[in-house]
Amino acid sequence: MLSVPLQLPDADIVFYPSLLDEQESDRFFTQLTETIDWRQDWITTSRWKLSCG
């Protein structure tokens, strides 16, 4: 996991292809979904569609 907690309550997450490998991006996305109070009903990426809230 990332060593610094992410504080992004009103931020948009932007995808940068090839910035992280698949394992790093999985860990990053997991931390985002576990630590941020999402304000939308769905998070959609090319790999996941999760129900939040």
C-alpha positions as CSV (number, residue, x, y, z in Angstrom):
1,M,0.0,0.0,0.0
2,L,1.0,3.6,-0.3
3,S,2.8,4.9,2.7
4,V,0.9,8.2,2.8
5,P,-2.9,8.2,3.3
6,L,-4.7,10.0,0.5
7,Q,-7.0,12.9,1.4
8,L,-9.0,13.5,-1.8
9,P,-12.7,14.0,-0.7
10,D,-13.7,16.2,-3.6
11,A,-11.0,15.2,-6.2
12,D,-11.3,13.6,-9.5
13,I,-9.0,10.7,-10.2
14,V,-7.3,10.9,-13.5
15,F,-5.8,7.8,-15.3
16,Y,-2.4,8.1,-16.8
17,P,-1.6,5.0,-18.9
18,S,1.7,3.3,-18.2
19,L,2.4,5.4,-15.1
20,L,2.0,2.4,-12.8
21,D,2.2,-1.3,-13.5
22,E,-0.8,-3.5,-12.9
23,Q,0.1,-4.5,-9.4
24,E,0.9,-1.0,-8.3
25,S,-2.4,0.3,-9.8
26,D,-4.4,-2.4,-8.1
27,R,-2.9,-1.4,-4.7
28,F,-3.5,2.2,-5.4
29,F,-7.1,1.7,-6.5
30,T,-7.8,-0.6,-3.4
31,Q,-6.5,2.2,-1.1
32,L,-8.7,4.8,-2.8
33,T,-11.8,2.7,-2.5
34,E,-11.1,1.9,1.2
35,T,-10.1,5.4,2.4
36,I,-12.1,7.9,0.5
37,D,-15.7,8.9,1.2
38,W,-16.9,8.7,-2.4
39,R,-19.7,11.0,-3.3
40,Q,-20.9,9.2,-6.4
41,D,-22.9,5.9,-6.7
42,W,-20.5,4.2,-9.1
43,I,-16.8,4.2,-9.8
44,T,-16.0,3.0,-13.3
45,T,-12.6,2.2,-14.8
46,S,-11.6,0.1,-17.7
47,R,-11.1,-2.8,-15.3
48,W,-13.7,-2.3,-12.4
49,K,-17.2,-1.1,-11.8
50,L,-17.9,-0.9,-8.1
51,S,-20.9,0.1,-6.1
52,C,-19.9,2.6,-3.4
53,G,-21.8,3.9,-0.4
